[in-house]
């Protein structure tokens, strides 16, 4: 019922103001920057978007593979498997969008950025007793950053194919972020 109310309100706003309608249609997802805890990135070039999105997916997949082996909790292992599945899918969509005769964007490196490599190193060193909390904190933080990237590019990106990838990724990232935050023990917040 709440969803129907939100959709009808959005439709009424879009009908009343065509310019706003275009902007609302360009942005996807249901969370606000306040709810996520970050603002969307703006003015990201297509090349930077590809590099950052690929690095984000690569981190999600690698960290979640560690969680499958190190986690003590079945719910975290299930979450990790979902991260691997979903981020493998977003990577495939990103790579498919690179194939375009109108422009050339190089395939991104498969090597993690220094920041994400450092997070993986922390997870590898984490004792089993503290691994789950660290993993969830990192997941929440990583999904906030991914949301900012994808939401920003979905809103003001310049490459139509990549903008579609970003738009499709936002709701997936929002689900992941909400799930990670729900699993975080009380008193813990994302690690920055």
Secondary structure as UniProt FT lines:
FT   HELIX           2..16
FT   HELIX           18..26
FT   HELIX           33..36
FT   HELIX           46..70
FT   HELIX           74..98
FT   TURN            101..102
FT   HELIX           114..125
FT   HELIX           128..156
FT   HELIX           160..183
FT   TURN            186..187
//
